[in-house]
């Protein structure tokens, strides 16, 4: 997996200019929408090694995730990763 490049002066200048714009002024037409089934991404831009653990969950919560079908543990991991990313 490639590492993110370090920000140079030109990149910082571009980011500062974008930061000054309102969201509606930024052209995002060349960026595909992020969908659950469309784009595959790993760990919201960063992926560490996985570790097996034991966790106690409410029975109804676990049943709901299992009812989603195959990959329910990965789905739980993705939801936790998104929560983690939004609360940093």
PDB file as gemmi writes it, atoms N, CA and C in Angstrom:
CRYST1    1.000    1.000    1.000  90.00  90.00  90.00 P 1                      
ATOM      1  N   UNK A   1       0.843  -1.174   0.000  1.00  0.00           N  
ATOM      2  CA  UNK A   1       0.000   0.000   0.000  1.00  0.00           C  
ATOM      3  C   UNK A   1       0.892   1.243   0.000  1.00  0.00           C  
ATOM      4  N   UNK A   2       0.583   2.191  -0.864  1.00  0.00           N  
ATOM      5  CA  UNK A   2       1.363   3.426  -0.953  1.00  0.00           C  
ATOM      6  C   UNK A   2       1.087   4.328   0.239  1.00  0.00           C  
ATOM      7  N   UNK A   3       2.136   4.993   0.707  1.00  0.00           N  
ATOM      8  CA  UNK A   3       1.965   5.973   1.779  1.00  0.00           C  
ATOM      9  C   UNK A   3       1.507   7.291   1.178  1.00  0.00           C  
ATOM     10  N   UNK A   4       0.798   8.058   1.974  1.00  0.00           N  
ATOM     11  CA  UNK A   4       0.367   9.383   1.538  1.00  0.00           C  
ATOM     12  C   UNK A   4       1.614  10.261   1.408  1.00  0.00           C  
ATOM     13  N   UNK A   5       1.685  11.068   0.344  1.00  0.00           N  
ATOM     14  CA  UNK A   5       2.859  11.940   0.192  1.00  0.00           C  
ATOM     15  C   UNK A   5       2.841  13.056   1.237  1.00  0.00           C  
ATOM     16  N   UNK A   6       4.034  13.501   1.612  1.00  0.00           N  
ATOM     17  CA  UNK A   6       4.119  14.633   2.541  1.00  0.00           C  
ATOM     18  C   UNK A   6       3.684  15.893   1.801  1.00  0.00           C  
ATOM     19  N   UNK A   7       3.061  16.796   2.522  1.00  0.00           N  
ATOM     20  CA  UNK A   7       2.598  18.042   1.914  1.00  0.00           C  
ATOM     21  C   UNK A   7       3.783  18.965   1.639  1.00  0.00           C  
ATOM     22  N   UNK A   8       3.855  19.430   0.397  1.00  0.00           N  
ATOM     23  CA  UNK A   8       4.883  20.419   0.063  1.00  0.00           C  
ATOM     24  C   UNK A   8       4.222  21.799   0.033  1.00  0.00           C  
ATOM     25  N   UNK A   9       4.992  22.831  -0.249  1.00  0.00           N  
ATOM     26  CA  UNK A   9       4.475  24.207  -0.226  1.00  0.00           C  
ATOM     27  C   UNK A   9       3.330  24.399  -1.216  1.00  0.00           C  
ATOM     28  N   UNK A  10       3.442  23.820  -2.413  1.00  0.00           N  
ATOM     29  CA  UNK A  10       2.399  23.967  -3.433  1.00  0.00           C  
ATOM     30  C   UNK A  10       1.094  23.321  -2.952  1.00  0.00           C  
ATOM     31  N   UNK A  11       1.202  22.119  -2.366  1.00  0.00           N  
ATOM     32  CA  UNK A  11       0.006  21.434  -1.865  1.00  0.00           C  
ATOM     33  C   UNK A  11      -0.656  22.225  -0.742  1.00  0.00           C  
ATOM     34  N   UNK A  12       0.155  22.761   0.164  1.00  0.00           N  
ATOM     35  CA  UNK A  12      -0.394  23.567   1.255  1.00  0.00           C  
ATOM     36  C   UNK A  12      -1.132  24.790   0.723  1.00  0.00           C  
ATOM     37  N   UNK A  13      -0.578  25.414  -0.314  1.00  0.00           N  
ATOM     38  CA  UNK A  13      -1.198  26.593  -0.920  1.00  0.00           C  
ATOM     39  C   UNK A  13      -2.550  26.224  -1.547  1.00  0.00           C  
ATOM     40  N   UNK A  14      -2.585  25.090  -2.265  1.00  0.00           N  
ATOM     41  CA  UNK A  14      -3.838  24.642  -2.877  1.00  0.00           C  
ATOM     42  C   UNK A  14      -4.886  24.332  -1.814  1.00  0.00           C  
ATOM     43  N   UNK A  15      -4.479  23.660  -0.745  1.00  0.00           N  
ATOM     44  CA  UNK A  15      -5.424  23.337   0.324  1.00  0.00           C  
ATOM     45  C   UNK A  15      -5.932  24.595   1.021  1.00  0.00           C  
ATOM     46  N   UNK A  16      -5.065  25.563   1.212  1.00  0.00           N  
ATOM     47  CA  UNK A  16      -5.489  26.825   1.841  1.00  0.00           C  
ATOM     48  C   UNK A  16      -6.511  27.539   0.959  1.00  0.00           C  
ATOM     49  N   UNK A  17      -6.285  27.520  -0.369  1.00  0.00           N  
ATOM     50  CA  UNK A  17      -7.231  28.156  -1.293  1.00  0.00           C  
ATOM     51  C   UNK A  17      -8.579  27.434  -1.262  1.00  0.00           C  
ATOM     52  N   UNK A  18      -8.559  26.104  -1.225  1.00  0.00           N  
ATOM     53  CA  UNK A  18      -9.803  25.343  -1.149  1.00  0.00           C  
ATOM     54  C   UNK A  18     -10.530  25.594   0.164  1.00  0.00           C  
ATOM     55  N   UNK A  19      -9.775  25.741   1.227  1.00  0.00           N  
ATOM     56  CA  UNK A  19     -10.366  25.965   2.542  1.00  0.00           C  
ATOM     57  C   UNK A  19     -11.146  27.270   2.593  1.00  0.00           C  
ATOM     58  N   UNK A  20     -10.725  28.245   1.795  1.00  0.00           N  
ATOM     59  CA  UNK A  20     -11.398  29.545   1.773  1.00  0.00           C  
ATOM     60  C   UNK A  20     -12.707  29.519   0.983  1.00  0.00           C  
ATOM     61  N   UNK A  21     -12.871  28.517   0.105  1.00  0.00           N  
ATOM     62  CA  UNK A  21     -14.077  28.427  -0.714  1.00  0.00           C  
ATOM     63  C   UNK A  21     -15.229  27.817   0.072  1.00  0.00           C  
ATOM     64  N   UNK A  22     -16.441  28.223  -0.275  1.00  0.00           N  
ATOM     65  CA  UNK A  22     -17.631  27.565   0.267  1.00  0.00           C  
ATOM     66  C   UNK A  22     -17.751  26.200  -0.404  1.00  0.00           C  
ATOM     67  N   UNK A  23     -18.343  25.237   0.274  1.00  0.00           N  
ATOM     68  CA  UNK A  23     -18.483  23.891  -0.289  1.00  0.00           C  
ATOM     69  C   UNK A  23     -19.164  23.913  -1.656  1.00  0.00           C  
ATOM     70  N   UNK A  24     -20.150  24.785  -1.818  1.00  0.00           N  
ATOM     71  CA  UNK A  24     -20.887  24.854  -3.079  1.00  0.00           C  
ATOM     72  C   UNK A  24     -20.035  25.383  -4.243  1.00  0.00           C  
ATOM     73  N   UNK A  25     -18.927  26.041  -3.934  1.00  0.00           N  
ATOM     74  CA  UNK A  25     -18.055  26.591  -4.975  1.00  0.00           C  
ATOM     75  C   UNK A  25     -17.004  25.593  -5.463  1.00  0.00           C  
ATOM     76  N   UNK A  26     -16.847  24.486  -4.773  1.00  0.00           N  
ATOM     77  CA  UNK A  26     -15.824  23.501  -5.141  1.00  0.00           C  
ATOM     78  C   UNK A  26     -16.399  22.541  -6.169  1.00  0.00           C  
ATOM     79  N   UNK A  27     -15.710  22.408  -7.296  1.00  0.00           N  
ATOM     80  CA  UNK A  27     -16.144  21.502  -8.361  1.00  0.00           C  
ATOM     81  C   UNK A  27     -15.745  20.080  -8.005  1.00  0.00           C  
ATOM     82  N   UNK A  28     -16.738  19.259  -7.719  1.00  0.00           N  
ATOM     83  CA  UNK A  28     -16.485  17.857  -7.386  1.00  0.00           C  
ATOM     84  C   UNK A  28     -17.028  16.921  -8.464  1.00  0.00           C  
ATOM     85  N   UNK A  29     -17.260  17.445  -9.647  1.00  0.00           N  
ATOM     86  CA  UNK A  29     -17.870  16.649 -10.715  1.00  0.00           C  
ATOM     87  C   UNK A  29     -16.984  15.485 -11.171  1.00  0.00           C  
ATOM     88  N   UNK A  30     -15.682  15.578 -10.947  1.00  0.00           N  
ATOM     89  CA  UNK A  30     -14.794  14.500 -11.380  1.00  0.00           C  
ATOM     90  C   UNK A  30     -14.577  13.449 -10.295  1.00  0.00           C  
ATOM     91  N   UNK A  31     -15.264  13.604  -9.157  1.00  0.00           N  
ATOM     92  CA  UNK A  31     -15.127  12.653  -8.055  1.00  0.00           C  
ATOM     93  C   UNK A  31     -16.385  11.793  -8.012  1.00  0.00           C  
ATOM     94  N   UNK A  32     -16.245  10.475  -8.101  1.00  0.00           N  
ATOM     95  CA  UNK A  32     -17.438   9.630  -8.036  1.00  0.00           C  
ATOM     96  C   UNK A  32     -18.039   9.664  -6.641  1.00  0.00           C  
ATOM     97  N   UNK A  33     -19.358   9.508  -6.572  1.00  0.00           N  
ATOM     98  CA  UNK A  33     -20.017   9.488  -5.282  1.00  0.00           C  
ATOM     99  C   UNK A  33     -19.625   8.229  -4.540  1.00  0.00           C  
ATOM    100  N   UNK A  34     -19.500   8.343  -3.240  1.00  0.00           N  
ATOM    101  CA  UNK A  34     -19.157   7.187  -2.419  1.00  0.00           C  
ATOM    102  C   UNK A  34     -20.431   6.431  -2.116  1.00  0.00           C  
ATOM    103  N   UNK A  35     -20.486   5.194  -2.523  1.00  0.00           N  
ATOM    104  CA  UNK A  35     -21.650   4.364  -2.269  1.00  0.00           C  
ATOM    105  C   UNK A  35     -21.217   3.117  -1.516  1.00  0.00           C  
ATOM    106  N   UNK A  36     -22.171   2.490  -0.882  1.00  0.00           N  
ATOM    107  CA  UNK A  36     -21.856   1.291  -0.109  1.00  0.00           C  
ATOM    108  C   UNK A  36     -21.357   0.174  -1.029  1.00  0.00           C  
ATOM    109  N   UNK A  37     -21.996  -0.013  -2.179  1.00  0.00           N  
ATOM    110  CA  UNK A  37     -21.607  -1.097  -3.063  1.00  0.00           C  
ATOM    111  C   UNK A  37     -20.699  -0.656  -4.206  1.00  0.00           C  
ATOM    112  N   UNK A  38     -20.656   0.642  -4.485  1.00  0.00           N  
ATOM    113  CA  UNK A  38     -19.902   1.127  -5.631  1.00  0.00           C  
ATOM    114  C   UNK A  38     -18.399   1.093  -5.445  1.00  0.00           C  
ATOM    115  N   UNK A  39     -17.882   1.969  -4.636  1.00  0.00           N  
ATOM    116  CA  UNK A  39     -16.447   2.116  -4.468  1.00  0.00           C  
ATOM    117  C   UNK A  39     -15.968   1.236  -3.333  1.00  0.00           C  
ATOM    118  N   UNK A  40     -14.899   0.545  -3.582  1.00  0.00           N  
ATOM    119  CA  UNK A  40     -14.295  -0.248  -2.517  1.00  0.00           C  
ATOM    120  C   UNK A  40     -13.159   0.552  -1.919  1.00  0.00           C  
ATOM    121  N   UNK A  41     -13.172   0.696  -0.637  1.00  0.00           N  
ATOM    122  CA  UNK A  41     -12.110   1.404   0.045  1.00  0.00           C  
ATOM    123  C   UNK A  41     -11.758   0.625   1.297  1.00  0.00           C  
ATOM    124  N   UNK A  42     -10.566   0.781   1.774  1.00  0.00           N  
ATOM    125  CA  UNK A  42     -10.126   0.046   2.945  1.00  0.00           C  
ATOM    126  C   UNK A  42      -9.941   0.992   4.105  1.00  0.00           C  
ATOM    127  N   UNK A  43     -10.733   0.787   5.141  1.00  0.00           N  
ATOM    128  CA  UNK A  43     -10.524   1.481   6.395  1.00  0.00           C  
ATOM    129  C   UNK A  43     -10.495   2.988   6.339  1.00  0.00           C  
ATOM    130  N   UNK A  44     -11.260   3.581   5.447  1.00  0.00           N  
ATOM    131  CA  UNK A  44     -11.258   5.032   5.318  1.00  0.00           C  
ATOM    132  C   UNK A  44      -9.843   5.566   5.201  1.00  0.00           C  
ATOM    133  N   UNK A  45      -9.122   5.140   4.189  1.00  0.00           N  
ATOM    134  CA  UNK A  45      -7.811   5.643   3.814  1.00  0.00           C  
ATOM    135  C   UNK A  45      -6.644   5.026   4.581  1.00  0.00           C  
ATOM    136  N   UNK A  46      -6.894   4.258   5.600  1.00  0.00           N  
ATOM    137  CA  UNK A  46      -5.803   3.677   6.359  1.00  0.00           C  
ATOM    138  C   UNK A  46      -6.226   2.302   6.833  1.00  0.00           C  
ATOM    139  N   UNK A  47      -5.341   1.360   6.727  1.00  0.00           N  
ATOM    140  CA  UNK A  47      -5.685   0.024   7.172  1.00  0.00           C  
ATOM    141  C   UNK A  47      -4.542  -0.554   7.988  1.00  0.00           C  
ATOM    142  N   UNK A  48      -4.849  -0.909   9.200  1.00  0.00           N  
ATOM    143  CA  UNK A  48      -3.878  -1.582  10.044  1.00  0.00           C  
ATOM    144  C   UNK A  48      -4.120  -3.073   9.939  1.00  0.00           C  
ATOM    145  N   UNK A  49      -3.274  -3.852  10.556  1.00  0.00           N  
ATOM    146  CA  UNK A  49      -3.517  -5.287  10.600  1.00  0.00           C  
ATOM    147  C   UNK A  49      -4.751  -5.579  11.438  1.00  0.00           C  
ATOM    148  N   UNK A  50      -5.434  -6.651  11.126  1.00  0.00           N  
ATOM    149  CA  UNK A  50      -6.621  -7.027  11.894  1.00  0.00           C  
ATOM    150  C   UNK A  50      -6.190  -7.881  13.083  1.00  0.00           C  
ATOM    151  N   UNK A  51      -6.976  -7.807  14.137  1.00  0.00           N  
ATOM    152  CA  UNK A  51      -6.686  -8.559  15.350  1.00  0.00           C  
ATOM    153  C   UNK A  51      -7.973  -9.228  15.806  1.00  0.00           C  
ATOM    154  N   UNK A  52      -7.880 -10.496  16.114  1.00  0.00           N  
ATOM    155  CA  UNK A  52      -9.032 -11.242  16.595  1.00  0.00           C  
ATOM    156  C   UNK A  52      -9.247 -10.936  18.074  1.00  0.00           C  
ATOM    157  N   UNK A  53     -10.507 -10.616  18.435  1.00  0.00           N  
ATOM    158  CA  UNK A  53     -10.833 -10.304  19.824  1.00  0.00           C  
ATOM    159  C   UNK A  53     -12.144 -10.986  20.198  1.00  0.00           C  
ATOM    160  N   UNK A  54     -12.465 -10.939  21.468  1.00  0.00           N  
ATOM    161  CA  UNK A  54     -13.775 -11.366  21.947  1.00  0.00           C  
ATOM    162  C   UNK A  54     -14.485 -10.113  22.436  1.00  0.00           C  
ATOM    163  N   UNK A  55     -15.739  -9.953  22.022  1.00  0.00           N  
ATOM    164  CA  UNK A  55     -16.499  -8.760  22.405  1.00  0.00           C  
ATOM    165  C   UNK A  55     -17.919  -9.181  22.768  1.00  0.00           C  
ATOM    166  N   UNK A  56     -18.480  -8.533  23.764  1.00  0.00           N  
ATOM    167  CA  UNK A  56     -19.848  -8.826  24.171  1.00  0.00           C  
ATOM    168  C   UNK A  56     -20.761  -7.761  23.577  1.00  0.00           C  
ATOM    169  N   UNK A  57     -21.748  -8.227  22.804  1.00  0.00           N  
ATOM    170  CA  UNK A  57     -22.708  -7.325  22.156  1.00  0.00           C  
ATOM    171  C   UNK A  57     -24.117  -7.710  22.569  1.00  0.00           C  
ATOM    172  N   UNK A  58     -25.026  -6.761  22.499  1.00  0.00           N  
ATOM    173  CA  UNK A  58     -26.434  -7.075  22.730  1.00  0.00           C  
ATOM    174  C   UNK A  58     -26.892  -8.054  21.661  1.00  0.00           C  
ATOM    175  N   UNK A  59     -27.711  -9.030  22.080  1.00  0.00           N  
ATOM    176  CA  UNK A  59     -28.142 -10.100  21.177  1.00  0.00           C  
ATOM    177  C   UNK A  59     -28.885  -9.564  19.956  1.00  0.00           C  
ATOM    178  N   UNK A  60     -29.748  -8.554  20.152  1.00  0.00           N  
ATOM    179  CA  UNK A  60     -30.513  -8.029  19.019  1.00  0.00           C  
ATOM    180  C   UNK A  60     -29.607  -7.304  18.024  1.00  0.00           C  
ATOM    181  N   UNK A  61     -28.580  -6.642  18.526  1.00  0.00           N  
ATOM    182  CA  UNK A  61     -27.627  -5.956  17.647  1.00  0.00           C  
ATOM    183  C   UNK A  61     -26.873  -6.966  16.786  1.00  0.00           C  
ATOM    184  N   UNK A  62     -26.374  -8.016  17.424  1.00  0.00           N  
ATOM    185  CA  UNK A  62     -25.647  -9.046  16.688  1.00  0.00           C  
ATOM    186  C   UNK A  62     -26.560  -9.746  15.673  1.00  0.00           C  
ATOM    187  N   UNK A  63     -27.791 -10.026  16.067  1.00  0.00           N  
ATOM    188  CA  UNK A  63     -28.741 -10.675  15.149  1.00  0.00           C  
ATOM    189  C   UNK A  63     -28.997  -9.807  13.932  1.00  0.00           C  
ATOM    190  N   UNK A  64     -29.113  -8.491  14.138  1.00  0.00           N  
ATOM    191  CA  UNK A  64     -29.358  -7.585  13.014  1.00  0.00           C  
ATOM    192  C   UNK A  64     -28.194  -7.605  12.038  1.00  0.00           C  
ATOM    193  N   UNK A  65     -26.966  -7.520  12.560  1.00  0.00           N  
ATOM    194  CA  UNK A  65     -25.801  -7.550  11.680  1.00  0.00           C  
ATOM    195  C   UNK A  65     -25.700  -8.881  10.946  1.00  0.00           C  
ATOM    196  N   UNK A  66     -25.924  -9.989  11.642  1.00  0.00           N  
ATOM    197  CA  UNK A  66     -25.850 -11.305  10.996  1.00  0.00           C  
ATOM    198  C   UNK A  66     -26.913 -11.435   9.908  1.00  0.00           C  
ATOM    199  N   UNK A  67     -28.073 -10.822  10.121  1.00  0.00           N  
ATOM    200  CA  UNK A  67     -29.150 -10.879   9.127  1.00  0.00           C  
ATOM    201  C   UNK A  67     -28.761 -10.138   7.844  1.00  0.00           C  
ATOM    202  N   UNK A  68     -27.752  -9.268   7.913  1.00  0.00           N  
ATOM    203  CA  UNK A  68     -27.278  -8.553   6.722  1.00  0.00           C  
ATOM    204  C   UNK A  68     -26.556  -9.496   5.765  1.00  0.00           C  
ATOM    205  N   UNK A  69     -26.189 -10.670   6.272  1.00  0.00           N  
ATOM    206  CA  UNK A  69     -25.553 -11.661   5.408  1.00  0.00           C  
ATOM    207  C   UNK A  69     -24.044 -11.684   5.563  1.00  0.00           C  
ATOM    208  N   UNK A  70     -23.439 -12.344   4.609  1.00  0.00           N  
ATOM    209  CA  UNK A  70     -21.990 -12.540   4.608  1.00  0.00           C  
ATOM    210  C   UNK A  70     -21.257 -11.193   4.715  1.00  0.00           C  
ATOM    211  N   UNK A  71     -20.190 -11.179   5.489  1.00  0.00           N  
ATOM    212  CA  UNK A  71     -19.407  -9.967   5.643  1.00  0.00           C  
ATOM    213  C   UNK A  71     -19.888  -9.061   6.766  1.00  0.00           C  
ATOM    214  N   UNK A  72     -20.738  -9.591   7.649  1.00  0.00           N  
ATOM    215  CA  UNK A  72     -21.286  -8.730   8.699  1.00  0.00           C  
ATOM    216  C   UNK A  72     -20.194  -8.220   9.641  1.00  0.00           C  
ATOM    217  N   UNK A  73     -19.146  -9.006   9.875  1.00  0.00           N  
ATOM    218  CA  UNK A  73     -18.069  -8.539  10.749  1.00  0.00           C  
ATOM    219  C   UNK A  73     -17.295  -7.394  10.098  1.00  0.00           C  
ATOM    220  N   UNK A  74     -17.064  -7.482   8.798  1.00  0.00           N  
ATOM    221  CA  UNK A  74     -16.396  -6.394   8.073  1.00  0.00           C  
ATOM    222  C   UNK A  74     -17.259  -5.140   8.102  1.00  0.00           C  
ATOM    223  N   UNK A  75     -18.577  -5.322   7.999  1.00  0.00           N  
ATOM    224  CA  UNK A  75     -19.493  -4.181   8.055  1.00  0.00           C  
ATOM    225  C   UNK A  75     -19.436  -3.521   9.427  1.00  0.00           C  
ATOM    226  N   UNK A  76     -19.383  -4.325  10.479  1.00  0.00           N  
ATOM    227  CA  UNK A  76     -19.268  -3.777  11.826  1.00  0.00           C  
ATOM    228  C   UNK A  76     -17.956  -3.005  11.970  1.00  0.00           C  
ATOM    229  N   UNK A  77     -16.886  -3.557  11.435  1.00  0.00           N  
ATOM    230  CA  UNK A  77     -15.575  -2.905  11.490  1.00  0.00           C  
ATOM    231  C   UNK A  77     -15.613  -1.568  10.749  1.00  0.00           C  
ATOM    232  N   UNK A  78     -16.256  -1.551   9.562  1.00  0.00           N  
ATOM    233  CA  UNK A  78     -16.336  -0.320   8.774  1.00  0.00           C  
ATOM    234  C   UNK A  78     -17.119   0.764   9.520  1.00  0.00           C  
ATOM    235  N   UNK A  79     -18.226   0.370  10.151  1.00  0.00           N  
ATOM    236  CA  UNK A  79     -19.035   1.328  10.902  1.00  0.00           C  
ATOM    237  C   UNK A  79     -18.245   1.882  12.087  1.00  0.00           C  
ATOM    238  N   UNK A  80     -17.517   1.030  12.779  1.00  0.00           N  
ATOM    239  CA  UNK A  80     -16.677   1.502  13.881  1.00  0.00           C  
ATOM    240  C   UNK A  80     -15.561   2.405  13.373  1.00  0.00           C  
ATOM    241  N   UNK A  81     -14.985   2.077  12.208  1.00  0.00           N  
ATOM    242  CA  UNK A  81     -13.919   2.893  11.618  1.00  0.00           C  
ATOM    243  C   UNK A  81     -14.457   4.283  11.271  1.00  0.00           C  
ATOM    244  N   UNK A  82     -15.676   4.348  10.697  1.00  0.00           N  
ATOM    245  CA  UNK A  82     -16.270   5.643  10.357  1.00  0.00           C  
ATOM    246  C   UNK A  82     -16.549   6.467  11.617  1.00  0.00           C  
ATOM    247  N   UNK A  83     -17.030   5.805  12.662  1.00  0.00           N  
ATOM    248  CA  UNK A  83     -17.272   6.502  13.926  1.00  0.00           C  
ATOM    249  C   UNK A  83     -15.949   7.040  14.483  1.00  0.00           C  
ATOM    250  N   UNK A  84     -14.947   6.197  14.469  1.00  0.00           N  
ATOM    251  CA  UNK A  84     -13.616   6.578  14.948  1.00  0.00           C  
ATOM    252  C   UNK A  84     -13.088   7.785  14.173  1.00  0.00           C  
ATOM    253  N   UNK A  85     -13.209   7.748  12.848  1.00  0.00           N  
ATOM    254  CA  UNK A  85     -12.698   8.829  11.997  1.00  0.00           C  
ATOM    255  C   UNK A  85     -13.437  10.144  12.259  1.00  0.00           C  
ATOM    256  N   UNK A  86     -14.720  10.069  12.547  1.00  0.00           N  
ATOM    257  CA  UNK A  86     -15.505  11.287  12.749  1.00  0.00           C  
ATOM    258  C   UNK A  86     -15.342  11.873  14.149  1.00  0.00           C  
ATOM    259  N   UNK A  87     -14.705  11.160  15.045  1.00  0.00           N  
ATOM    260  CA  UNK A  87     -14.554  11.631  16.419  1.00  0.00           C  
ATOM    261  C   UNK A  87     -13.089  11.852  16.799  1.00  0.00           C  
ATOM    262  N   UNK A  88     -12.243  12.013  15.809  1.00  0.00           N  
ATOM    263  CA  UNK A  88     -10.825  12.241  16.097  1.00  0.00           C  
ATOM    264  C   UNK A  88     -10.581  13.677  16.395  1.00  0.00           C  
TER     265      UNK A  88                                                      
END                                                                             
